[in-house]
């Protein structure tokens, strides 16, 4: 037998022609040598009875997943598909009786995986972020509590108990991690000789992920659980080399989900992952063979079309002997592939628009960032705000473009060490100063503190009142007290306010380590100070707060931070640029140069604006040709917990779809609806004029037109739309609120506006088959609502459906991203045609007037210069909305083309985009690309685009 095994080994290695055949050889040899090892272990080389015991068969039912269907664009380009890959699987075979032995085996496995750059996957919702900190990866606070509920094995979230501490929900990610390490002995692991083994945070977290995944599969212990997907050939070879030391670990060839053009498509396509526990029951209600280890769609089209894309499982009953060899197979049913899904989207259009957005936002930032200090106030025009360059330098730290972990590392560069040395020296002074201030009987009122100290004090308060700390119970405060009012007006110190809270029971001292149960207020307060300052020593967000002021006061310079971009590999090595930066010490122009070349992107800086959405629809069919959200993300990497936590922490919000989930006041883009309502309700005729005086005084407070202190004078409805006159549309809102007897009733006008908004589909979601926020029609102030203000709030895709109805003169579609589904052989299963939601029966003259007004916006209005070089004639409407006095305006643009025979609609939204001219500028370039004036290659290879040179204030 031994000779046979050795000959098999030699034969397999001799025949191996590729790396995969070599791996197969290793697998086969490992199986046979494992058999010999088992034979020796069980001592059954001789003896008929022992041999019969050894061959005793066990029955096992095996299910195999059907291949997931592909996703294509409208032209047949594949967007999501399955590819063969190696996966590392693990099964608790019961070999390891001792928990330390099991932990040592897990450690061997994760060290091999990490050595080759592999990622351990799992459902344990904690990860190490790029700065080395433990963070929850739950999508929301409620999701975090559901995760803790499942981790503790509770039935309800309400069973979490912070008071008794048995099942606490207010643990930080770090506290929960350390508790689990303690419970599982990971912080005191030793080798077989009793020598302590050092386990890194990431290694411990990987082990926890494996153990948590196995725990979820306890009810099916006979099946292996995937712990790493798409591992390299080198990883496979390394694992197989050590397979004898890792009982229960196997390598299997499987399929994984892969995505082409992932970044521009991810917000639409979404991604797959293991079944969330709270969704399993719902999935099983549609198909009962779903289980906790299945891969399913988690977001986007992958989620919406889950039951079409998911294949049908195969099943077979096998009989194994005691060493795992299959002796017999019965009742075998083959797995079936899922259906393929074709989208209405055009892949090249989607990609091109994504790049156009990024290039346009970079141009806006280049125009807006100034080399100096800048402070907006309540009178600053939201379309003309500036960004001090120090804000951009700080974002390199604040948005994790630079890793603080790398700056603090022993092998950091000289530049990084200098940055960290300055930080450390300042940190010690800051903490000493905070302690002195908090412990002083004569603490300073908040309003009299230096700006940085005041910011640190507010951070301390926010930290103590946060959901995972919960020492300050804001719900228990007496908001009518003098102390509360003083706190809100900065007329009390944090020390005095916390003393007041201790005395009045809204400072929970149960977490504090005091010497006796009934400590004095002074003892309790000192324990509170020690507690919070100790926590802030390790709090990365507080670290960033310190960096904020070190950059502000030039202790840490922009030059140092920009040089660190090269040290950390954010920028590719360029000796000339580095030399110029060192010599000129001109970080401002360096940053703008890199932004212009898009070596640094708007998403990385996460300044305003850093995100946008564009929707292109066919106004004749309701099909969506492009639905683009910037920034996107790589859904091929979504299974990497560290990458996912990085996305969650990213201040540019890449996981947030700006076309379907950014809901803002539409501003003047709503005015065409008001025009239709006013004409159809006979509040005005096509030729009637309204005289804009610059300020509308028929309501309180008066409404200023955007042109104030100027005025537009007499305008008919075409002129009102062309000039986006606030006075004109406020008066239309007032007229719609006045009945035939001359009685003014605001609710009357609001009812009419709501009726027409609903006619245009703004009372419900657009119909696209991915997550979308509900629209919100205004319920206040008919005059302001008629201008697109009030409490209106819509997503980009909802505005797209509405403008399509104007373009096609009344047909309102339920927009769709789906073209068709086919089976795996290409046979048609279902053809998706967008449904007509309703039809607006307005007079032909109404459509003529409103369309003419929107054409005049482009041909003769404030955007005339912007569109002068565009050959195709379009109609459109700009919109600007202010959300906060200290932030830039939101920018919108709705449009369709060609004007005389509409084909497509293009809508753009830029949160905090300053001026609607910036949104119109993106739309212009989309039309240029769609109609062939520029091609995809030239777009992809371009740098930042110049910002619009006109400033629209409407």
Secondary structure as UniProt FT lines:
FT   HELIX           2..15
FT   HELIX           19..42
FT   HELIX           48..54
FT   STRAND          58..64
FT   STRAND          71..72
FT   TURN            74..75
FT   STRAND          78..90
FT   HELIX           99..115
FT   TURN            116..117
FT   STRAND          126..128
FT   TURN            130..131
FT   STRAND          134..136
FT   HELIX           141..152
FT   HELIX           157..159
FT   TURN            162..164
FT   HELIX           173..183
FT   TURN            184..185
FT   HELIX           186..188
FT   TURN            192..193
FT   HELIX           201..216
FT   HELIX           218..220
FT   TURN            221..222
FT   STRAND          225..231
FT   HELIX           233..241
FT   HELIX           243..245
FT   TURN            247..248
FT   STRAND          249..259
FT   HELIX           262..269
FT   STRAND          272..274
FT   HELIX           277..286
FT   TURN            288..289
FT   TURN            292..293
FT   STRAND          295..297
FT   HELIX           300..304
FT   HELIX           306..309
FT   STRAND          314..320
FT   TURN            322..323
FT   STRAND          326..333
FT   STRAND          340..343
FT   HELIX           347..368
FT   STRAND          369..370
FT   TURN            378..379
FT   TURN            382..383
FT   STRAND          387..388
FT   HELIX           389..398
FT   TURN            399..400
FT   HELIX           404..407
FT   TURN            410..411
FT   HELIX           414..439
FT   TURN            441..442
FT   HELIX           446..448
FT   HELIX           451..465
FT   TURN            467..469
FT   HELIX           474..476
FT   TURN            479..480
FT   HELIX           482..488
FT   TURN            489..490
FT   HELIX           494..503
FT   TURN            504..505
FT   TURN            510..511
FT   TURN            517..518
FT   HELIX           521..537
FT   HELIX           540..552
FT   TURN            553..554
FT   HELIX           558..567
FT   TURN            568..569
FT   HELIX           575..584
FT   HELIX           587..596
FT   TURN            597..598
FT   HELIX           602..605
FT   STRAND          612..618
FT   TURN            619..621
FT   STRAND          623..630
FT   HELIX           635..637
FT   TURN            638..639
FT   HELIX           641..649
FT   TURN            651..652
FT   TURN            654..655
FT   TURN            658..660
FT   HELIX           667..670
FT   HELIX           671..680
FT   TURN            681..682
FT   STRAND          690..692
FT   STRAND          695..696
FT   STRAND          703..704
FT   TURN            706..709
FT   STRAND          713..715
FT   HELIX           717..723
FT   HELIX           726..736
FT   TURN            740..741
FT   HELIX           746..759
FT   TURN            760..763
FT   HELIX           782..786
FT   TURN            787..788
FT   TURN            790..791
FT   STRAND          793..794
FT   HELIX           796..807
FT   TURN            808..809
FT   STRAND          811..813
FT   STRAND          818..822
FT   TURN            824..825
FT   STRAND          828..831
FT   STRAND          836..839
FT   HELIX           844..859
FT   TURN            862..869
FT   STRAND          874..881
FT   TURN            885..886
FT   STRAND          890..897
FT   STRAND          904..910
FT   TURN            911..912
FT   HELIX           916..930
FT   TURN            931..932
FT   HELIX           936..940
//
